[in-house]
Amino acid sequence: MKFASIPGLGLSLTLAICLMAPSLARAANVPDTKSAVTTLIAIDKAANKIRFYDPVTLALNVSLDSPGKTVHELAIAPDKRTAAIPLYGDGIYGANPDPNNKVLVLDLPTHSLTKVIDLGACRAPHGLAITPQSQLWVLCDQSQVLAQVDLATGRVLATYETPGKGPHVLAVTADSERIFISEKEGPLAVFNTHSHTFEPSIDLGGKPGTGSEGLAISPDQTRLVTVDNDLGKLHVIDLGSRREIAQVPLLSAPPTNPRRSRLMKLAFSPDGRHLVVTGYAGGLAWIIDGQNLHRQVPVPLAKGPQAIAFTPDGLSVLISSHDDGLITRINLKSRRPDMAVDGGGGIEVLAFY
């Protein structure tokens, strides 16, 4: 490689500057395109497979068969090298006659299974998260417990009985101090990881036996948003006081049958500009202004909208249609779909890493 001397600096100083350029770029927060290369992982519940897609073309690169029934959710470690996937059983919530009690651990760089964690008496593992402290937190909805697992050893350290029925998904604050739990038939639960106790639950005001469907914490760590499964409203929780501060109806939300799944999912874009909500029963996704939740654009999609993943360039969001085996890309500027590809049997979770 040849270096041209910068006038007035000399060849040796010019060479030093060139060699330092990558470090200077990182310090200035200039994206490093090599390290920014990502992969899209999908949890195909209907086919019981783990799939890896090209992040741009969405072409399928690798497909892994699950060693047991059935893959549902996903947690990715902060270092993006490890993933945890629960084996829920062969059914769905409320109809899972043969619940499993295992969690798969994957090495993401090699797309390989490295460990199967046995949760013992904790049945039907579903929502889960991995903290920077290498703690795996898992909800087991049939056992109605939150399990704390050492990810390195796979040992269950403790289990905590949840205050309500149907603990299904969770969200952990950035400092790992609190875990918020969406319960399908109870109020929003709050677990303190320092005291290892549940704090007062957050009542969403629904009918007895109702609860929430999904939850998301804003990137600035000021708010949590969830959806009740009674009237289908957004509920905004202030994370500092852990009190509800607003309720926002979802525009054009259709009536749904309370005896059927009202599954909904929520996700903020990494920059906080957008909140996306999917409604499985109604066939809609909502593209919502992250700062003004009343500004909503409903987008009709193929049957069973579920998984949400924002593309690395921040321009689009991918949504899976679980019951139609489709992945749809929506342009966040136009709020319209601009691409759709085959999505396997039925994807529950999508994530870039």
LINVEN-V941156 format. One line per field, one symbol per residue. ss: DSSP state (H for helix, E for strand, C for the rest). phi: phi as a letter, one per 30 degrees, with the letter a starting at -180 (. if undefined). burial: I if it has 16 or more other ideal C-beta (glycine too) atoms within 10 Angstrom, else O. A space follows every 10 residues. Layout:
ss=???
phi=???
burial=???
This chain:
ss=CCCCCCCCCC HHHHHHHHHH HHHHHHHCCC CCCCCCCCEE EEEECCCCEE EEEECCCCCE EEEEECCCCC ECCCEECCCC CEEEEEEEEC CECCECCCEE EEEEEEECCC CEEEEEEECC CCCCEEEEEE CCCCEEEEEE CCCCEEEEEE CCCCEEEEEE ECCCEEEEEE EECCCCCEEE EEEEECCEEE EECCCCEEEE EECCCCCCCC CEEEEEECCC CCEEEEEECC CCEEEEEECC CCEEEEEEEC CCCCCCCCCC CCCEEEEECC CCCEEEEEEC CCCEEEEEEC CCCCCEEEEE CCCCEEEEEE CCCCCEEEEE ECCCCEEEEE ECCCCEEEEE EECCCCEEEE EEC
phi=.cbcddeici dddddddddd eeddddddid ecdddddbbc cbccddchbc cbcddcdidd cbbcdddacb dbcabcdedi cbbbbdcdkc bbeibbdbdc bbbdcccdec hbdcabccci ddcidbdaac cedicccbcc dddhbcccbd ddcidddabb dddbcidbbb bcdddidbcc bdcdbaddcb ccdddhbdde dcdciddeic abbiabcded icbbbbbdcc cicdbccddd chbdcabbdd didddbdddc dcebbbadde didbccbcce dcibbccbdd cbdddbbdbd bdeiebdbbd dedicbbcbc cedbhbcccc ddddibdbab bebidldcbb acb
burial=OOOOOOOOOO OOOOOOOOOO OOOOOOOOOO OOOOOOOOII IIIIIIIIII IIIOIOOIOI OOOIOIOOII IIIIIIIOOO OIIIIIIIIO OOIOOIOOII IIIIIIOIOO IOIOOOIOIO OIIIIIIIII IOOOIIIIII IIIIIIIIIO IOOOOIOOII OIIIOIIIII IIOOOOOIII IIIIIIIIII IOIOOOOIOO IIOIOIOOOI IIIIIIIIOO OOIIIIIIII OIIIIIIOIO OIOIOOOIOI OOIOOIOOOO IIIIIIIIIO OOOIIIIIII IIIIIIIIOI OOIOOIIIIO IIOIIIIIII IIOOOIIIII IIIIIIIIII OIOOIOIOOI OOIIOIIIII III
